[in-house]
Amino acid sequence: MQLPVKVHYATLAMLALAGRYASRELLPARIIAREHGIPNQFLGQILQQLRAAGLITSVRGANGGFQLERPPSAISVGEIVDAVCPSNSAGAASEESSPFCGVVSEVWDELRAQQRTTLQNRTLGDLLLRLQESSGSMFYI
């Protein structure tokens, strides 16, 4: 099952912020947008949703920007998904149509549950570690 591009952009932005968590350095939205190819207006909407969900904080002004509210290891990818794409379970097919629909709906429900578990079990810390490992391997050519 495919997640919207909004989730992809939100995760990229959060990963960029996670990379600066240790230094507590603020990261301006324009830099996130430029470095990750995210349209500015779209990123603005995403950052508002992440802030409303309590995942990030912001500081206004010339030296302002965004930073994570909690450590990367304490923020799951599932939380990011929930912040920008609230649950949408109303799209399931009606089981009363035929027995076939009921069986197929069960499979989709199982898939959604597995996807949810995977997203809840992955943190920004996990993604940062993967990023560091993949970047580190490039230097050993």
Residue frames relative to the residue before (quaternion, step in Angstrom):
aa qw qx qy qz dx dy dz
M 1.0000 0.0000 0.0000 0.0000 0.00 0.00 0.00
Q 0.3300 -0.7789 0.5120 0.1492 3.51 -0.85 1.01
L 0.3175 -0.7289 0.5778 0.1843 3.55 -1.01 0.87
P 0.6005 -0.5817 0.4012 0.3743 3.60 -1.12 0.56
V 0.6291 -0.5389 0.4049 0.3872 3.58 -1.22 0.49
K 0.5454 0.6199 -0.3870 0.4104 3.57 1.17 -0.52
V 0.6417 0.5091 -0.3126 0.4809 3.59 1.04 -0.79
H 0.6252 0.5365 -0.3316 0.4598 3.57 0.99 -0.82
Y 0.6863 0.4756 -0.2811 0.4730 3.59 0.83 -0.98
A 0.6419 0.5235 -0.3270 0.4549 3.60 0.95 -0.82
T 0.6657 0.4963 -0.3001 0.4696 3.57 0.98 -0.84
L 0.6206 0.5246 -0.3402 0.4732 3.60 1.03 -0.72
A 0.6629 0.5025 -0.3049 0.4637 3.59 0.90 -0.91
M 0.6691 0.4941 -0.2998 0.4673 3.58 0.93 -0.88
L 0.6345 0.5194 -0.3276 0.4693 3.58 1.05 -0.72
A 0.6175 0.5277 -0.3383 0.4751 3.59 1.06 -0.73
L 0.6682 0.4830 -0.2941 0.4834 3.59 0.97 -0.83
A 0.6183 0.5546 -0.3367 0.4437 3.57 1.05 -0.76
G 0.6348 0.5524 -0.3218 0.4339 3.56 1.06 -0.73
R 0.7365 0.3717 -0.2171 0.5219 3.57 1.21 -0.43
Y 0.3678 0.7695 -0.4691 0.2294 3.58 1.26 0.08
A 0.6596 0.5382 -0.3205 0.4153 3.59 0.83 -0.95
S 0.7242 0.4159 -0.2428 0.4936 3.59 0.98 -0.78
R 0.3094 -0.7740 0.4828 0.2684 3.59 1.33 -0.31
E 0.3155 0.7565 -0.4942 0.2897 3.53 1.23 0.62
L 0.4075 -0.6960 0.5363 0.2488 3.56 -0.97 0.88
L 0.1759 -0.7796 0.5950 0.0847 3.56 -1.03 0.81
P 0.3509 -0.7561 0.5132 0.2044 3.61 -0.54 1.14
A 0.6057 -0.5863 0.4085 0.3499 3.56 -1.11 0.74
R 0.6419 0.5473 -0.3408 0.4151 3.60 0.93 -0.80
I 0.6431 0.5052 -0.3220 0.4769 3.59 1.09 -0.65
I 0.6193 0.5231 -0.3401 0.4767 3.59 1.00 -0.80
A 0.6644 0.5168 -0.2998 0.4490 3.58 0.87 -0.99
R 0.6926 0.4858 -0.2787 0.4547 3.57 0.85 -0.99
E 0.7235 0.4649 -0.2599 0.4391 3.59 0.80 -0.99
H 0.7899 0.3111 -0.1542 0.5055 3.58 1.12 -0.59
G 0.4864 -0.7137 0.4044 0.3010 3.56 1.27 0.26
I 0.4075 0.6939 -0.4835 0.3445 3.56 1.05 0.78
P 0.4807 -0.6614 0.4811 0.3163 3.62 -0.80 0.92
N 0.5798 -0.6495 0.3766 0.3164 3.60 -0.84 1.04
Q 0.6961 0.4675 -0.2933 0.4591 3.59 0.77 -0.98
F 0.6378 0.5250 -0.3188 0.4647 3.56 0.99 -0.83
L 0.6501 0.5108 -0.3107 0.4689 3.57 0.96 -0.87
G 0.6133 0.5597 -0.3438 0.4388 3.58 1.01 -0.78
Q 0.6589 0.4979 -0.2976 0.4789 3.57 0.96 -0.88
I 0.6539 0.5193 -0.3050 0.4580 3.56 0.95 -0.92
L 0.6725 0.4961 -0.3035 0.4577 3.59 0.87 -0.92
Q 0.6089 0.5391 -0.3517 0.4636 3.61 1.06 -0.67
Q 0.6707 0.4943 -0.2984 0.4656 3.57 0.94 -0.87
L 0.6491 0.5077 -0.3146 0.4711 3.58 0.99 -0.79
R 0.6431 0.5096 -0.3144 0.4774 3.58 1.06 -0.75
A 0.6496 0.5171 -0.3095 0.4636 3.58 0.97 -0.87
A 0.6764 0.4800 -0.2816 0.4824 3.59 1.11 -0.65
G 0.5008 -0.6855 0.4054 0.3390 3.59 1.28 -0.08
L 0.4678 0.6887 -0.4386 0.3384 3.58 1.20 0.40
I 0.7881 0.1412 -0.0737 0.5945 3.58 1.16 -0.59
T 0.2386 -0.7127 0.6302 0.1948 3.52 -1.37 0.23
S 0.1932 -0.7804 0.5831 0.1168 3.53 -1.24 0.38
V 0.1746 -0.7337 0.6484 0.1042 3.49 -1.33 0.56
R 0.3229 -0.7596 0.5344 0.1822 3.57 -0.78 1.02
G 0.6055 0.5910 -0.4193 0.3290 3.51 -1.31 0.25
A 0.7514 -0.4142 0.2861 0.4266 3.50 -1.38 0.11
N 0.7575 0.3177 -0.1800 0.5412 3.59 1.05 -0.73
G 0.4186 0.7432 -0.4310 0.2946 3.54 1.27 0.36
G 0.1280 0.7758 -0.6140 0.0694 3.48 -1.37 -0.06
F 0.5505 -0.6031 0.4776 0.3241 3.51 -1.29 -0.43
Q 0.0141 0.7692 -0.6388 -0.0090 3.53 -1.29 0.46
L 0.6049 -0.5592 0.4226 0.3780 3.54 -1.24 0.45
E 0.4619 -0.6701 0.5146 0.2699 3.53 -1.15 0.69
R 0.7885 0.1633 -0.0616 0.5897 3.58 1.11 -0.77
P 0.6612 -0.4850 0.3652 0.4407 3.60 -1.21 0.22
P 0.6324 -0.5586 0.3796 0.3792 3.62 -1.11 0.62
S 0.6638 0.5126 -0.3095 0.4481 3.58 1.03 -0.72
A 0.6872 0.4655 -0.2743 0.4857 3.59 1.27 -0.23
I 0.6601 0.4484 -0.3074 0.5183 3.60 1.28 0.17
S 0.2299 -0.7881 0.5580 0.1212 3.56 -0.60 1.14
V 0.5958 -0.5447 0.4468 0.3856 3.53 -1.25 0.46
G 0.5858 0.5854 -0.3580 0.4311 3.58 1.13 -0.62
E 0.6313 0.5251 -0.3307 0.4651 3.59 1.05 -0.72
I 0.6265 0.5271 -0.3291 0.4705 3.56 1.06 -0.77
V 0.6393 0.5207 -0.3167 0.4690 3.57 0.94 -0.91
D 0.6728 0.5052 -0.2975 0.4512 3.58 0.87 -0.96
A 0.6501 0.5426 -0.3170 0.4273 3.58 1.03 -0.79
V 0.7957 0.3178 -0.1606 0.4899 3.59 0.89 -0.87
C 0.7749 0.1595 -0.0991 0.6035 3.59 1.23 -0.38
P 0.2086 -0.8031 0.5437 0.1261 3.60 0.19 1.20
S 0.6947 -0.5121 0.3197 0.3910 3.55 -1.13 0.75
N 0.0768 -0.7907 0.6072 -0.0131 3.49 -1.00 0.95
S 0.0962 0.8367 -0.5304 0.0963 3.56 0.45 1.20
A 0.5024 0.6802 -0.4158 0.3348 3.59 1.25 -0.04
G 0.5944 0.6217 -0.3562 0.3651 3.61 1.20 -0.16
A 0.4425 0.7096 -0.4580 0.3014 3.61 1.21 0.07
A 0.5318 -0.6314 0.4647 0.3202 3.55 -1.12 0.69
S 0.5455 -0.6181 0.4606 0.3289 3.55 -1.16 0.58
E 0.3839 -0.7492 0.4982 0.2076 3.57 -0.80 1.03
E 0.5938 0.6009 -0.3708 0.3859 3.58 1.18 -0.33
S 0.4883 0.6856 -0.4270 0.3303 3.62 1.20 -0.34
S 0.7505 -0.2413 0.2048 0.5802 3.55 0.79 -1.04
P 0.6407 -0.5119 0.3821 0.4260 3.58 -1.19 0.28
F 0.5742 0.5945 -0.3741 0.4205 3.59 1.14 -0.59
C 0.6531 0.5241 -0.3146 0.4470 3.58 0.92 -0.92
G 0.6380 0.5393 -0.3256 0.4429 3.57 0.99 -0.80
V 0.6680 0.4955 -0.2931 0.4716 3.55 0.94 -0.91
V 0.6669 0.4928 -0.3015 0.4706 3.56 0.91 -0.90
S 0.6331 0.5360 -0.3275 0.4524 3.60 0.99 -0.81
E 0.6182 0.5451 -0.3422 0.4512 3.58 1.04 -0.72
V 0.6420 0.5173 -0.3215 0.4656 3.58 0.98 -0.82
W 0.6637 0.4931 -0.3081 0.4705 3.60 0.92 -0.91
D 0.6358 0.5251 -0.3302 0.4593 3.59 1.01 -0.77
E 0.6374 0.5182 -0.3199 0.4720 3.59 1.01 -0.81
L 0.6501 0.5164 -0.3092 0.4638 3.56 0.97 -0.87
R 0.6429 0.5139 -0.3178 0.4707 3.60 0.95 -0.87
A 0.6529 0.5170 -0.3119 0.4573 3.60 0.96 -0.85
Q 0.6554 0.4958 -0.3109 0.4775 3.60 0.98 -0.82
Q 0.6332 0.5224 -0.3259 0.4690 3.56 0.99 -0.84
R 0.6494 0.5275 -0.3085 0.4526 3.58 0.93 -0.91
T 0.6534 0.5126 -0.3085 0.4639 3.57 0.94 -0.91
T 0.6509 0.5154 -0.3144 0.4603 3.58 0.92 -0.87
L 0.6819 0.4887 -0.2914 0.4596 3.59 0.88 -0.91
Q 0.6656 0.4932 -0.3037 0.4706 3.59 1.03 -0.73
N 0.7066 0.4700 -0.2618 0.4596 3.58 1.10 -0.64
R 0.6490 0.4629 -0.3214 0.5110 3.62 1.25 -0.08
T 0.1470 -0.7936 0.5862 0.0707 3.56 -0.86 0.97
L 0.6473 -0.4756 0.4042 0.4376 3.54 -1.30 0.15
G 0.5898 0.5704 -0.3590 0.4447 3.58 1.11 -0.62
D 0.6353 0.5182 -0.3215 0.4738 3.58 1.02 -0.81
L 0.6674 0.4987 -0.3006 0.4642 3.58 0.94 -0.89
L 0.6260 0.5308 -0.3348 0.4629 3.59 1.02 -0.77
L 0.6449 0.5196 -0.3176 0.4618 3.56 0.97 -0.85
R 0.6418 0.5110 -0.3182 0.4751 3.59 0.97 -0.84
L 0.6474 0.5244 -0.3134 0.4557 3.56 0.97 -0.88
Q 0.6652 0.4966 -0.2999 0.4700 3.58 0.92 -0.88
E 0.6534 0.5126 -0.3140 0.4601 3.58 0.98 -0.82
S 0.6900 0.4682 -0.2909 0.4692 3.57 0.92 -0.87
S 0.6414 0.5070 -0.3244 0.4757 3.60 1.07 -0.66
G 0.6504 0.5351 -0.3084 0.4422 3.55 1.00 -0.84
S 0.6551 0.5300 -0.3263 0.4285 3.58 0.99 -0.75
M 0.5948 0.5895 -0.3656 0.4062 3.58 1.15 -0.48
F 0.6695 0.5179 -0.3057 0.4359 3.58 1.13 -0.55
Y 0.6713 0.5058 -0.2963 0.4535 3.60 1.24 -0.17
I 0.2407 0.7967 -0.5181 0.1973 3.57 1.03 0.76
